[in-house]
Amino acid sequence: KGRHDGGGREHEQRYTRTRLAGLFTSRGFELARAQNSDFIFTLVPRLRCSGTFGTLDTRLGDLVPHWMASGWYLAFTRKHTEE
C-alpha cells in the first residue's frame, strides 16, 4: 500500500467500516480481508507530502483499531450460494 495523497474534502469518509462492509455483505459478498490505510499524518499537508512520514503513517495505521484509521482497504469475495 502507498501513502495517502490527501486529495480534497471529497476524500472524507461518509461510511463507517461496519456500515460499508454491511452494504457489500447484504448484496452477496463477504469480507475476505480488511486493512487500515493510514493514521493521522494525512491531516497535516507538510507531513503528508513527506515520504518518510507517509511511510510511518501507513505503519501506524496498521497498529491502531479500524475506527482510529483515516481509511481502509477492504477486499470482498462473492458468497457461494447453494442451489
mmCIF file of the N, C-alpha and C atoms, coordinates in Angstrom:
data_MODEL
# 
_entry.id   MODEL 
# 
loop_
_atom_site.group_PDB 
_atom_site.id 
_atom_site.type_symbol 
_atom_site.label_atom_id 
_atom_site.label_alt_id 
_atom_site.label_comp_id 
_atom_site.label_asym_id 
_atom_site.label_entity_id 
_atom_site.label_seq_id 
_atom_site.pdbx_PDB_ins_code 
_atom_site.Cartn_x 
_atom_site.Cartn_y 
_atom_site.Cartn_z 
_atom_site.occupancy 
_atom_site.B_iso_or_equiv 
_atom_site.pdbx_formal_charge 
_atom_site.auth_seq_id 
_atom_site.auth_comp_id 
_atom_site.auth_asym_id 
_atom_site.auth_atom_id 
_atom_site.pdbx_PDB_model_num 
ATOM 1   N N  . LYS A 1 1  ? 0.839   -1.187  0.000  1.00 0.00 ? 1  LYS A N  1 
ATOM 2   C CA . LYS A 1 1  ? 0.000   0.000   0.000  1.00 0.00 ? 1  LYS A CA 1 
ATOM 3   C C  . LYS A 1 1  ? 0.873   1.235   0.000  1.00 0.00 ? 1  LYS A C  1 
ATOM 4   N N  . GLY A 1 2  ? 0.400   2.271   -0.607 1.00 0.00 ? 2  GLY A N  1 
ATOM 5   C CA . GLY A 1 2  ? 1.151   3.515   -0.669 1.00 0.00 ? 2  GLY A CA 1 
ATOM 6   C C  . GLY A 1 2  ? 0.602   4.523   0.317  1.00 0.00 ? 2  GLY A C  1 
ATOM 7   N N  . ARG A 1 3  ? 1.326   5.613   0.476  1.00 0.00 ? 3  ARG A N  1 
ATOM 8   C CA . ARG A 1 3  ? 0.840   6.635   1.390  1.00 0.00 ? 3  ARG A CA 1 
ATOM 9   C C  . ARG A 1 3  ? -0.317  7.398   0.748  1.00 0.00 ? 3  ARG A C  1 
ATOM 10  N N  . HIS A 1 4  ? -1.150  7.968   1.561  1.00 0.00 ? 4  HIS A N  1 
ATOM 11  C CA . HIS A 1 4  ? -2.334  8.701   1.117  1.00 0.00 ? 4  HIS A CA 1 
ATOM 12  C C  . HIS A 1 4  ? -1.903  10.037  0.538  1.00 0.00 ? 4  HIS A C  1 
ATOM 13  N N  . ASP A 1 5  ? -2.481  10.421  -0.592 1.00 0.00 ? 5  ASP A N  1 
ATOM 14  C CA . ASP A 1 5  ? -2.080  11.685  -1.212 1.00 0.00 ? 5  ASP A CA 1 
ATOM 15  C C  . ASP A 1 5  ? -2.913  12.862  -0.736 1.00 0.00 ? 5  ASP A C  1 
ATOM 16  N N  . GLY A 1 6  ? -3.844  12.630  0.149  1.00 0.00 ? 6  GLY A N  1 
ATOM 17  C CA . GLY A 1 6  ? -4.637  13.724  0.706  1.00 0.00 ? 6  GLY A CA 1 
ATOM 18  C C  . GLY A 1 6  ? -5.898  13.977  -0.065 1.00 0.00 ? 6  GLY A C  1 
ATOM 19  N N  . GLY A 1 7  ? -5.761  14.523  -1.249 1.00 0.00 ? 7  GLY A N  1 
ATOM 20  C CA . GLY A 1 7  ? -6.949  14.862  -2.017 1.00 0.00 ? 7  GLY A CA 1 
ATOM 21  C C  . GLY A 1 7  ? -7.598  16.110  -1.435 1.00 0.00 ? 7  GLY A C  1 
ATOM 22  N N  . GLY A 1 8  ? -8.869  16.197  -1.551 1.00 0.00 ? 8  GLY A N  1 
ATOM 23  C CA . GLY A 1 8  ? -9.606  17.332  -1.001 1.00 0.00 ? 8  GLY A CA 1 
ATOM 24  C C  . GLY A 1 8  ? -10.681 16.822  -0.072 1.00 0.00 ? 8  GLY A C  1 
ATOM 25  N N  . ARG A 1 9  ? -11.660 17.645  0.150  1.00 0.00 ? 9  ARG A N  1 
ATOM 26  C CA . ARG A 1 9  ? -12.740 17.246  1.055  1.00 0.00 ? 9  ARG A CA 1 
ATOM 27  C C  . ARG A 1 9  ? -13.523 16.059  0.500  1.00 0.00 ? 9  ARG A C  1 
ATOM 28  N N  . GLU A 1 10 ? -13.427 15.820  -0.806 1.00 0.00 ? 10 GLU A N  1 
ATOM 29  C CA . GLU A 1 10 ? -14.160 14.706  -1.411 1.00 0.00 ? 10 GLU A CA 1 
ATOM 30  C C  . GLU A 1 10 ? -13.657 13.351  -0.923 1.00 0.00 ? 10 GLU A C  1 
ATOM 31  N N  . HIS A 1 11 ? -12.506 13.306  -0.274 1.00 0.00 ? 11 HIS A N  1 
ATOM 32  C CA . HIS A 1 11 ? -11.979 12.029  0.201  1.00 0.00 ? 11 HIS A CA 1 
ATOM 33  C C  . HIS A 1 11 ? -12.535 11.655  1.576  1.00 0.00 ? 11 HIS A C  1 
ATOM 34  N N  . GLU A 1 12 ? -13.295 12.537  2.195  1.00 0.00 ? 12 GLU A N  1 
ATOM 35  C CA . GLU A 1 12 ? -13.790 12.257  3.536  1.00 0.00 ? 12 GLU A CA 1 
ATOM 36  C C  . GLU A 1 12 ? -14.732 11.063  3.534  1.00 0.00 ? 12 GLU A C  1 
ATOM 37  N N  . GLN A 1 13 ? -14.647 10.290  4.605  1.00 0.00 ? 13 GLN A N  1 
ATOM 38  C CA . GLN A 1 13 ? -15.464 9.085   4.716  1.00 0.00 ? 13 GLN A CA 1 
ATOM 39  C C  . GLN A 1 13 ? -16.881 9.452   5.128  1.00 0.00 ? 13 GLN A C  1 
ATOM 40  N N  . ARG A 1 14 ? -17.815 8.853   4.458  1.00 0.00 ? 14 ARG A N  1 
ATOM 41  C CA . ARG A 1 14 ? -19.217 9.056   4.797  1.00 0.00 ? 14 ARG A CA 1 
ATOM 42  C C  . ARG A 1 14 ? -19.849 7.769   5.305  1.00 0.00 ? 14 ARG A C  1 
ATOM 43  N N  . TYR A 1 15 ? -19.025 6.760   5.493  1.00 0.00 ? 15 TYR A N  1 
ATOM 44  C CA . TYR A 1 15 ? -19.478 5.471   5.989  1.00 0.00 ? 15 TYR A CA 1 
ATOM 45  C C  . TYR A 1 15 ? -18.565 5.021   7.120  1.00 0.00 ? 15 TYR A C  1 
ATOM 46  N N  . THR A 1 16 ? -19.112 4.250   8.017  1.00 0.00 ? 16 THR A N  1 
ATOM 47  C CA . THR A 1 16 ? -18.246 3.546   8.953  1.00 0.00 ? 16 THR A CA 1 
ATOM 48  C C  . THR A 1 16 ? -17.788 2.280   8.243  1.00 0.00 ? 16 THR A C  1 
ATOM 49  N N  . ARG A 1 17 ? -16.708 1.696   8.724  1.00 0.00 ? 17 ARG A N  1 
ATOM 50  C CA . ARG A 1 17 ? -16.239 0.462   8.094  1.00 0.00 ? 17 ARG A CA 1 
ATOM 51  C C  . ARG A 1 17 ? -17.300 -0.630  8.220  1.00 0.00 ? 17 ARG A C  1 
ATOM 52  N N  . THR A 1 18 ? -17.959 -0.701  9.368  1.00 0.00 ? 18 THR A N  1 
ATOM 53  C CA . THR A 1 18 ? -19.001 -1.706  9.589  1.00 0.00 ? 18 THR A CA 1 
ATOM 54  C C  . THR A 1 18 ? -20.163 -1.501  8.622  1.00 0.00 ? 18 THR A C  1 
ATOM 55  N N  . ARG A 1 19 ? -20.582 -0.268  8.433  1.00 0.00 ? 19 ARG A N  1 
ATOM 56  C CA . ARG A 1 19 ? -21.697 0.007   7.517  1.00 0.00 ? 19 ARG A CA 1 
ATOM 57  C C  . ARG A 1 19 ? -21.314 -0.305  6.069  1.00 0.00 ? 19 ARG A C  1 
ATOM 58  N N  . LEU A 1 20 ? -20.116 0.070   5.682  1.00 0.00 ? 20 LEU A N  1 
ATOM 59  C CA . LEU A 1 20 ? -19.658 -0.206  4.327  1.00 0.00 ? 20 LEU A CA 1 
ATOM 60  C C  . LEU A 1 20 ? -19.587 -1.709  4.064  1.00 0.00 ? 20 LEU A C  1 
ATOM 61  N N  . ALA A 1 21 ? -19.017 -2.452  5.006  1.00 0.00 ? 21 ALA A N  1 
ATOM 62  C CA . ALA A 1 21 ? -18.962 -3.906  4.853  1.00 0.00 ? 21 ALA A CA 1 
ATOM 63  C C  . ALA A 1 21 ? -20.370 -4.495  4.806  1.00 0.00 ? 21 ALA A C  1 
ATOM 64  N N  . GLY A 1 22 ? -21.281 -3.940  5.605  1.00 0.00 ? 22 GLY A N  1 
ATOM 65  C CA . GLY A 1 22 ? -22.660 -4.414  5.601  1.00 0.00 ? 22 GLY A CA 1 
ATOM 66  C C  . GLY A 1 22 ? -23.356 -4.225  4.270  1.00 0.00 ? 22 GLY A C  1 
ATOM 67  N N  . LEU A 1 23 ? -23.065 -3.123  3.586  1.00 0.00 ? 23 LEU A N  1 
ATOM 68  C CA . LEU A 1 23 ? -23.646 -2.892  2.264  1.00 0.00 ? 23 LEU A CA 1 
ATOM 69  C C  . LEU A 1 23 ? -23.220 -3.977  1.275  1.00 0.00 ? 23 LEU A C  1 
ATOM 70  N N  . PHE A 1 24 ? -21.952 -4.365  1.337  1.00 0.00 ? 24 PHE A N  1 
ATOM 71  C CA . PHE A 1 24 ? -21.462 -5.407  0.434  1.00 0.00 ? 24 PHE A CA 1 
ATOM 72  C C  . PHE A 1 24 ? -22.005 -6.783  0.819  1.00 0.00 ? 24 PHE A C  1 
ATOM 73  N N  . THR A 1 25 ? -22.006 -7.099  2.109  1.00 0.00 ? 25 THR A N  1 
ATOM 74  C CA . THR A 1 25 ? -22.480 -8.431  2.519  1.00 0.00 ? 25 THR A CA 1 
ATOM 75  C C  . THR A 1 25 ? -23.975 -8.592  2.256  1.00 0.00 ? 25 THR A C  1 
ATOM 76  N N  . SER A 1 26 ? -24.729 -7.501  2.329  1.00 0.00 ? 26 SER A N  1 
ATOM 77  C CA . SER A 1 26 ? -26.167 -7.602  2.050  1.00 0.00 ? 26 SER A CA 1 
ATOM 78  C C  . SER A 1 26 ? -26.439 -7.855  0.567  1.00 0.00 ? 26 SER A C  1 
ATOM 79  N N  . ARG A 1 27 ? -25.418 -7.713  -0.260 1.00 0.00 ? 27 ARG A N  1 
ATOM 80  C CA . ARG A 1 27 ? -25.571 -7.927  -1.697 1.00 0.00 ? 27 ARG A CA 1 
ATOM 81  C C  . ARG A 1 27 ? -24.789 -9.136  -2.202 1.00 0.00 ? 27 ARG A C  1 
ATOM 82  N N  . GLY A 1 28 ? -24.512 -10.052 -1.271 1.00 0.00 ? 28 GLY A N  1 
ATOM 83  C CA . GLY A 1 28 ? -23.936 -11.324 -1.680 1.00 0.00 ? 28 GLY A CA 1 
ATOM 84  C C  . GLY A 1 28 ? -22.424 -11.422 -1.650 1.00 0.00 ? 28 GLY A C  1 
ATOM 85  N N  . PHE A 1 29 ? -21.767 -10.498 -0.979 1.00 0.00 ? 29 PHE A N  1 
ATOM 86  C CA . PHE A 1 29 ? -20.317 -10.563 -0.848 1.00 0.00 ? 29 PHE A CA 1 
ATOM 87  C C  . PHE A 1 29 ? -19.953 -10.822 0.601  1.00 0.00 ? 29 PHE A C  1 
ATOM 88  N N  . GLU A 1 30 ? -18.751 -11.347 0.821  1.00 0.00 ? 30 GLU A N  1 
ATOM 89  C CA . GLU A 1 30 ? -18.273 -11.472 2.190  1.00 0.00 ? 30 GLU A CA 1 
ATOM 90  C C  . GLU A 1 30 ? -16.887 -10.867 2.283  1.00 0.00 ? 30 GLU A C  1 
ATOM 91  N N  . LEU A 1 31 ? -16.619 -10.285 3.433  1.00 0.00 ? 31 LEU A N  1 
ATOM 92  C CA . LEU A 1 31 ? -15.351 -9.615  3.644  1.00 0.00 ? 31 LEU A CA 1 
ATOM 93  C C  . LEU A 1 31 ? -14.246 -10.655 3.727  1.00 0.00 ? 31 LEU A C  1 
ATOM 94  N N  . ALA A 1 32 ? -13.299 -10.573 2.817  1.00 0.00 ? 32 ALA A N  1 
ATOM 95  C CA . ALA A 1 32 ? -12.186 -11.521 2.784  1.00 0.00 ? 32 ALA A CA 1 
ATOM 96  C C  . ALA A 1 32 ? -10.976 -10.985 3.541  1.00 0.00 ? 32 ALA A C  1 
ATOM 97  N N  . ARG A 1 33 ? -10.787 -9.665  3.474  1.00 0.00 ? 33 ARG A N  1 
ATOM 98  C CA . ARG A 1 33 ? -9.622  -9.071  4.133  1.00 0.00 ? 33 ARG A CA 1 
ATOM 99  C C  . ARG A 1 33 ? -9.884  -7.591  4.373  1.00 0.00 ? 33 ARG A C  1 
ATOM 100 N N  . ALA A 1 34 ? -9.419  -7.092  5.507  1.00 0.00 ? 34 ALA A N  1 
ATOM 101 C CA . ALA A 1 34 ? -9.544  -5.666  5.816  1.00 0.00 ? 34 ALA A CA 1 
ATOM 102 C C  . ALA A 1 34 ? -8.228  -5.179  6.399  1.00 0.00 ? 34 ALA A C  1 
ATOM 103 N N  . GLN A 1 35 ? -7.851  -3.966  6.001  1.00 0.00 ? 35 GLN A N  1 
ATOM 104 C CA . GLN A 1 35 ? -6.605  -3.383  6.488  1.00 0.00 ? 35 GLN A CA 1 
ATOM 105 C C  . GLN A 1 35 ? -6.783  -1.870  6.572  1.00 0.00 ? 35 GLN A C  1 
ATOM 106 N N  . ASN A 1 36 ? -6.214  -1.267  7.575  1.00 0.00 ? 36 ASN A N  1 
ATOM 107 C CA . ASN A 1 36 ? -6.249  0.191   7.682  1.00 0.00 ? 36 ASN A CA 1 
ATOM 108 C C  . ASN A 1 36 ? -5.315  0.796   6.641  1.00 0.00 ? 36 ASN A C  1 
ATOM 109 N N  . SER A 1 37 ? -5.663  1.992   6.177  1.00 0.00 ? 37 SER A N  1 
ATOM 110 C CA . SER A 1 37 ? -4.803  2.646   5.191  1.00 0.00 ? 37 SER A CA 1 
ATOM 111 C C  . SER A 1 37 ? -3.718  3.479   5.857  1.00 0.00 ? 37 SER A C  1 
ATOM 112 N N  . ASP A 1 38 ? -4.098  4.436   6.656  1.00 0.00 ? 38 ASP A N  1 
ATOM 113 C CA . ASP A 1 38 ? -3.133  5.305   7.310  1.00 0.00 ? 38 ASP A CA 1 
ATOM 114 C C  . ASP A 1 38 ? -3.763  5.858   8.582  1.00 0.00 ? 38 ASP A C  1 
ATOM 115 N N  . PHE A 1 39 ? -3.017  6.710   9.278  1.00 0.00 ? 39 PHE A N  1 
ATOM 116 C CA . PHE A 1 39 ? -3.482  7.131   10.592 1.00 0.00 ? 39 PHE A CA 1 
ATOM 117 C C  . PHE A 1 39 ? -3.714  8.637   10.665 1.00 0.00 ? 39 PHE A C  1 
ATOM 118 N N  . ILE A 1 40 ? -2.767  9.409   11.108 1.00 0.00 ? 40 ILE A N  1 
ATOM 119 C CA . ILE A 1 40 ? -3.030  10.808  11.448 1.00 0.00 ? 40 ILE A CA 1 
ATOM 120 C C  . ILE A 1 40 ? -2.258  11.824  10.615 1.00 0.00 ? 40 ILE A C  1 
ATOM 121 N N  . PHE A 1 41 ? -1.083  11.481  10.126 1.00 0.00 ? 41 PHE A N  1 
ATOM 122 C CA . PHE A 1 41 ? -0.254  12.468  9.447  1.00 0.00 ? 41 PHE A CA 1 
ATOM 123 C C  . PHE A 1 41 ? -0.893  13.001  8.165  1.00 0.00 ? 41 PHE A C  1 
ATOM 124 N N  . THR A 1 42 ? -1.872  12.295  7.633  1.00 0.00 ? 42 THR A N  1 
ATOM 125 C CA . THR A 1 42 ? -2.528  12.763  6.406  1.00 0.00 ? 42 THR A CA 1 
ATOM 126 C C  . THR A 1 42 ? -3.292  14.063  6.635  1.00 0.00 ? 42 THR A C  1 
ATOM 127 N N  . LEU A 1 43 ? -3.543  14.415  7.886  1.00 0.00 ? 43 LEU A N  1 
ATOM 128 C CA . LEU A 1 43 ? -4.262  15.652  8.192  1.00 0.00 ? 43 LEU A CA 1 
ATOM 129 C C  . LEU A 1 43 ? -3.358  16.880  8.113  1.00 0.00 ? 43 LEU A C  1 
ATOM 130 N N  . VAL A 1 44 ? -2.057  16.661  8.110  1.00 0.00 ? 44 VAL A N  1 
ATOM 131 C CA . VAL A 1 44 ? -1.094  17.765  8.079  1.00 0.00 ? 44 VAL A CA 1 
ATOM 132 C C  . VAL A 1 44 ? -0.405  17.771  6.709  1.00 0.00 ? 44 VAL A C  1 
ATOM 133 N N  . PRO A 1 45 ? -0.743  18.725  5.836  1.00 0.00 ? 45 PRO A N  1 
ATOM 134 C CA . PRO A 1 45 ? -0.233  18.712  4.462  1.00 0.00 ? 45 PRO A CA 1 
ATOM 135 C C  . PRO A 1 45 ? 1.286   18.567  4.337  1.00 0.00 ? 45 PRO A C  1 
ATOM 136 N N  . ARG A 1 46 ? 2.041   19.254  5.155  1.00 0.00 ? 46 ARG A N  1 
ATOM 137 C CA . ARG A 1 46 ? 3.509   19.161  5.049  1.00 0.00 ? 46 ARG A CA 1 
ATOM 138 C C  . ARG A 1 46 ? 3.997   17.751  5.343  1.00 0.00 ? 46 ARG A C  1 
ATOM 139 N N  . LEU A 1 47 ? 3.385   17.102  6.313  1.00 0.00 ? 47 LEU A N  1 
ATOM 140 C CA . LEU A 1 47 ? 3.788   15.733  6.649  1.00 0.00 ? 47 LEU A CA 1 
ATOM 141 C C  . LEU A 1 47 ? 3.281   14.747  5.608  1.00 0.00 ? 47 LEU A C  1 
ATOM 142 N N  . ARG A 1 48 ? 2.101   15.026  5.053  1.00 0.00 ? 48 ARG A N  1 
ATOM 143 C CA . ARG A 1 48 ? 1.512   14.138  4.052  1.00 0.00 ? 48 ARG A CA 1 
ATOM 144 C C  . ARG A 1 48 ? 2.414   14.021  2.826  1.00 0.00 ? 48 ARG A C  1 
ATOM 145 N N  . CYS A 1 49 ? 3.094   15.088  2.475  1.00 0.00 ? 49 CYS A N  1 
ATOM 146 C CA . CYS A 1 49 ? 3.953   15.099  1.287  1.00 0.00 ? 49 CYS A CA 1 
ATOM 147 C C  . CYS A 1 49 ? 5.309   14.454  1.535  1.00 0.00 ? 49 CYS A C  1 
ATOM 148 N N  . SER A 1 50 ? 5.610   14.158  2.765  1.00 0.00 ? 50 SER A N  1 
ATOM 149 C CA . SER A 1 50 ? 6.906   13.571  3.102  1.00 0.00 ? 50 SER A CA 1 
ATOM 150 C C  . SER A 1 50 ? 6.863   12.056  2.961  1.00 0.00 ? 50 SER A C  1 
ATOM 151 N N  . GLY A 1 51 ? 7.785   11.513  2.185  1.00 0.00 ? 51 GLY A N  1 
ATOM 152 C CA . GLY A 1 51 ? 7.847   10.063  2.030  1.00 0.00 ? 51 GLY A CA 1 
ATOM 153 C C  . GLY A 1 51 ? 8.095   9.354   3.349  1.00 0.00 ? 51 GLY A C  1 
ATOM 154 N N  . THR A 1 52 ? 8.952   9.926   4.187  1.00 0.00 ? 52 THR A N  1 
ATOM 155 C CA . THR A 1 52 ? 9.274   9.307   5.478  1.00 0.00 ? 52 THR A CA 1 
ATOM 156 C C  . THR A 1 52 ? 8.055   9.276   6.385  1.00 0.00 ? 52 THR A C  1 
ATOM 157 N N  . PHE A 1 53 ? 7.390   10.436  6.532  1.00 0.00 ? 53 PHE A N  1 
ATOM 158 C CA . PHE A 1 53 ? 6.207   10.472  7.392  1.00 0.00 ? 53 PHE A CA 1 
ATOM 159 C C  . PHE A 1 53 ? 5.052   9.686   6.784  1.00 0.00 ? 53 PHE A C  1 
ATOM 160 N N  . GLY A 1 54 ? 4.945   9.676   5.460  1.00 0.00 ? 54 GLY A N  1 
ATOM 161 C CA . GLY A 1 54 ? 3.902   8.883   4.813  1.00 0.00 ? 54 GLY A CA 1 
ATOM 162 C C  . GLY A 1 54 ? 4.063   7.403   5.094  1.00 0.00 ? 54 GLY A C  1 
ATOM 163 N N  . THR A 1 55 ? 5.297   6.927   5.011  1.00 0.00 ? 55 THR A N  1 
ATOM 164 C CA . THR A 1 55 ? 5.582   5.518   5.312  1.00 0.00 ? 55 THR A CA 1 
ATOM 165 C C  . THR A 1 55 ? 5.297   5.216   6.776  1.00 0.00 ? 55 THR A C  1 
ATOM 166 N N  . LEU A 1 56 ? 5.737   6.102   7.663  1.00 0.00 ? 56 LEU A N  1 
ATOM 167 C CA . LEU A 1 56 ? 5.479   5.919   9.093  1.00 0.00 ? 56 LEU A CA 1 
ATOM 168 C C  . LEU A 1 56 ? 3.980   5.908   9.363  1.00 0.00 ? 56 LEU A C  1 
ATOM 169 N N  . ASP A 1 57 ? 3.248   6.787   8.697  1.00 0.00 ? 57 ASP A N  1 
ATOM 170 C CA . ASP A 1 57 ? 1.808   6.880   8.902  1.00 0.00 ? 57 ASP A CA 1 
ATOM 171 C C  . ASP A 1 57 ? 1.087   5.597   8.499  1.00 0.00 ? 57 ASP A C  1 
ATOM 172 N N  . THR A 1 58 ? 1.483   4.984   7.392  1.00 0.00 ? 58 THR A N  1 
ATOM 173 C CA . THR A 1 58 ? 0.837   3.737   6.991  1.00 0.00 ? 58 THR A CA 1 
ATOM 174 C C  . THR A 1 58 ? 1.169   2.620   7.971  1.00 0.00 ? 58 THR A C  1 
ATOM 175 N N  . ARG A 1 59 ? 2.363   2.643   8.523  1.00 0.00 ? 59 ARG A N  1 
ATOM 176 C CA . ARG A 1 59 ? 2.715   1.630   9.533  1.00 0.00 ? 59 ARG A CA 1 
ATOM 177 C C  . ARG A 1 59 ? 1.935   1.851   10.818 1.00 0.00 ? 59 ARG A C  1 
ATOM 178 N N  . LEU A 1 60 ? 1.764   3.103   11.217 1.00 0.00 ? 60 LEU A N  1 
ATOM 179 C CA . LEU A 1 60 ? 0.940   3.394   12.392 1.00 0.00 ? 60 LEU A CA 1 
ATOM 180 C C  . LEU A 1 60 ? -0.505  2.973   12.143 1.00 0.00 ? 60 LEU A C  1 
ATOM 181 N N  . GLY A 1 61 ? -0.980  3.155   10.925 1.00 0.00 ? 61 GLY A N  1 
ATOM 182 C CA . GLY A 1 61 ? -2.338  2.740   10.585 1.00 0.00 ? 61 GLY A CA 1 
ATOM 183 C C  . GLY A 1 61 ? -2.564  1.261   10.811 1.00 0.00 ? 61 GLY A C  1 
ATOM 184 N N  . ASP A 1 62 ? -1.523  0.458   10.641 1.00 0.00 ? 62 ASP A N  1 
ATOM 185 C CA . ASP A 1 62 ? -1.639  -0.985  10.880 1.00 0.00 ? 62 ASP A CA 1 
ATOM 186 C C  . ASP A 1 62 ? -1.764  -1.317  12.368 1.00 0.00 ? 62 ASP A C  1 
ATOM 187 N N  . LEU A 1 63 ? -1.362  -0.397  13.231 1.00 0.00 ? 63 LEU A N  1 
ATOM 188 C CA . LEU A 1 63 ? -1.314  -0.671  14.670 1.00 0.00 ? 63 LEU A CA 1 
ATOM 189 C C  . LEU A 1 63 ? -2.542  -0.196  15.441 1.00 0.00 ? 63 LEU A C  1 
ATOM 190 N N  . VAL A 1 64 ? -3.326  0.680   14.835 1.00 0.00 ? 64 VAL A N  1 
ATOM 191 C CA . VAL A 1 64 ? -4.474  1.232   15.562 1.00 0.00 ? 64 VAL A CA 1 
ATOM 192 C C  . VAL A 1 64 ? -5.748  0.476   15.188 1.00 0.00 ? 64 VAL A C  1 
ATOM 193 N N  . PRO A 1 65 ? -6.771  0.530   16.045 1.00 0.00 ? 65 PRO A N  1 
ATOM 194 C CA . PRO A 1 65 ? -8.057  -0.079  15.698 1.00 0.00 ? 65 PRO A CA 1 
ATOM 195 C C  . PRO A 1 65 ? -8.646  0.600   14.452 1.00 0.00 ? 65 PRO A C  1 
ATOM 196 N N  . HIS A 1 66 ? -9.481  -0.106  13.731 1.00 0.00 ? 66 HIS A N  1 
ATOM 197 C CA . HIS A 1 66 ? -10.011 0.430   12.474 1.00 0.00 ? 66 HIS A CA 1 
ATOM 198 C C  . HIS A 1 66 ? -10.743 1.751   12.642 1.00 0.00 ? 66 HIS A C  1 
ATOM 199 N N  . TRP A 1 67 ? -11.349 1.980   13.788 1.00 0.00 ? 67 TRP A N  1 
ATOM 200 C CA . TRP A 1 67 ? -12.098 3.221   13.984 1.00 0.00 ? 67 TRP A CA 1 
ATOM 201 C C  . TRP A 1 67 ? -11.185 4.433   14.179 1.00 0.00 ? 67 TRP A C  1 
ATOM 202 N N  . MET A 1 68 ? -9.899  4.203   14.396 1.00 0.00 ? 68 MET A N  1 
ATOM 203 C CA . MET A 1 68 ? -8.950  5.309   14.538 1.00 0.00 ? 68 MET A CA 1 
ATOM 204 C C  . MET A 1 68 ? -8.209  5.611   13.232 1.00 0.00 ? 68 MET A C  1 
ATOM 205 N N  . ALA A 1 69 ? -8.332  4.742   12.261 1.00 0.00 ? 69 ALA A N  1 
ATOM 206 C CA . ALA A 1 69 ? -7.612  4.914   10.997 1.00 0.00 ? 69 ALA A CA 1 
ATOM 207 C C  . ALA A 1 69 ? -8.292  5.967   10.125 1.00 0.00 ? 69 ALA A C  1 
ATOM 208 N N  . SER A 1 70 ? -7.508  6.565   9.233  1.00 0.00 ? 70 SER A N  1 
ATOM 209 C CA . SER A 1 70 ? -8.049  7.556   8.306  1.00 0.00 ? 70 SER A CA 1 
ATOM 210 C C  . SER A 1 70 ? -8.827  6.920   7.171  1.00 0.00 ? 70 SER A C  1 
ATOM 211 N N  . GLY A 1 71 ? -8.593  5.647   6.925  1.00 0.00 ? 71 GLY A N  1 
ATOM 212 C CA . GLY A 1 71 ? -9.281  4.942   5.848  1.00 0.00 ? 71 GLY A CA 1 
ATOM 213 C C  . GLY A 1 71 ? -8.974  3.459   5.912  1.00 0.00 ? 71 GLY A C  1 
ATOM 214 N N  . TRP A 1 72 ? -9.561  2.713   4.984  1.00 0.00 ? 72 TRP A N  1 
ATOM 215 C CA . TRP A 1 72 ? -9.393  1.255   4.998  1.00 0.00 ? 72 TRP A CA 1 
ATOM 216 C C  . TRP A 1 72 ? -9.276  0.715   3.585  1.00 0.00 ? 72 TRP A C  1 
ATOM 217 N N  . TYR A 1 73 ? -8.692  -0.450  3.504  1.00 0.00 ? 73 TYR A N  1 
ATOM 218 C CA . TYR A 1 73 ? -8.711  -1.258  2.292  1.00 0.00 ? 73 TYR A CA 1 
ATOM 219 C C  . TYR A 1 73 ? -9.554  -2.474  2.624  1.00 0.00 ? 73 TYR A C  1 
ATOM 220 N N  . LEU A 1 74 ? -10.593 -2.710  1.847  1.00 0.00 ? 74 LEU A N  1 
ATOM 221 C CA . LEU A 1 74 ? -11.478 -3.847  2.077  1.00 0.00 ? 74 LEU A CA 1 
ATOM 222 C C  . LEU A 1 74 ? -11.518 -4.698  0.814  1.00 0.00 ? 74 LEU A C  1 
ATOM 223 N N  . ALA A 1 75 ? -11.342 -5.994  0.986  1.00 0.00 ? 75 ALA A N  1 
ATOM 224 C CA . ALA A 1 75 ? -11.422 -6.922  -0.148 1.00 0.00 ? 75 ALA A CA 1 
ATOM 225 C C  . ALA A 1 75 ? -12.580 -7.876  0.111  1.00 0.00 ? 75 ALA A C  1 
ATOM 226 N N  . PHE A 1 76 ? -13.451 -8.022  -0.878 1.00 0.00 ? 76 PHE A N  1 
ATOM 227 C CA . PHE A 1 76 ? -14.623 -8.878  -0.763 1.00 0.00 ? 76 PHE A CA 1 
ATOM 228 C C  . PHE A 1 76 ? -14.575 -9.982  -1.801 1.00 0.00 ? 76 PHE A C  1 
ATOM 229 N N  . THR A 1 77 ? -15.215 -11.076 -1.479 1.00 0.00 ? 77 THR A N  1 
ATOM 230 C CA . THR A 1 77 ? -15.410 -12.156 -2.448 1.00 0.00 ? 77 THR A CA 1 
ATOM 231 C C  . THR A 1 77 ? -16.897 -12.432 -2.539 1.00 0.00 ? 77 THR A C  1 
ATOM 232 N N  . ARG A 1 78 ? -17.323 -12.954 -3.659 1.00 0.00 ? 78 ARG A N  1 
ATOM 233 C CA . ARG A 1 78 ? -18.734 -13.285 -3.826 1.00 0.00 ? 78 ARG A CA 1 
ATOM 234 C C  . ARG A 1 78 ? -19.027 -14.540 -3.004 1.00 0.00 ? 78 ARG A C  1 
ATOM 235 N N  . LYS A 1 79 ? -20.116 -14.479 -2.215 1.00 0.00 ? 79 LYS A N  1 
ATOM 236 C CA . LYS A 1 79 ? -20.523 -15.649 -1.427 1.00 0.00 ? 79 LYS A CA 1 
ATOM 237 C C  . LYS A 1 79 ? -20.981 -16.753 -2.351 1.00 0.00 ? 79 LYS A C  1 
ATOM 238 N N  . HIS A 1 80 ? -20.618 -17.965 -2.015 1.00 0.00 ? 80 HIS A N  1 
ATOM 239 C CA . HIS A 1 80 ? -21.084 -19.115 -2.782 1.00 0.00 ? 80 HIS A CA 1 
ATOM 240 C C  . HIS A 1 80 ? -22.438 -19.519 -2.227 1.00 0.00 ? 80 HIS A C  1 
ATOM 241 N N  . THR A 1 81 ? -23.422 -19.574 -3.095 1.00 0.00 ? 81 THR A N  1 
ATOM 242 C CA . THR A 1 81 ? -24.762 -19.958 -2.651 1.00 0.00 ? 81 THR A CA 1 
ATOM 243 C C  . THR A 1 81 ? -25.034 -21.398 -3.086 1.00 0.00 ? 81 THR A C  1 
ATOM 244 N N  . GLU A 1 82 ? -25.692 -22.107 -2.234 1.00 0.00 ? 82 GLU A N  1 
ATOM 245 C CA . GLU A 1 82 ? -26.056 -23.488 -2.545 1.00 0.00 ? 82 GLU A CA 1 
ATOM 246 C C  . GLU A 1 82 ? -27.373 -23.465 -3.283 1.00 0.00 ? 82 GLU A C  1 
ATOM 247 N N  . GLU A 1 83 ? -27.441 -24.123 -4.409 1.00 0.00 ? 83 GLU A N  1 
ATOM 248 C CA . GLU A 1 83 ? -28.688 -24.147 -5.183 1.00 0.00 ? 83 GLU A CA 1 
ATOM 249 C C  . GLU A 1 83 ? -29.385 -25.469 -5.038 1.00 0.00 ? 83 GLU A C  1 
# 
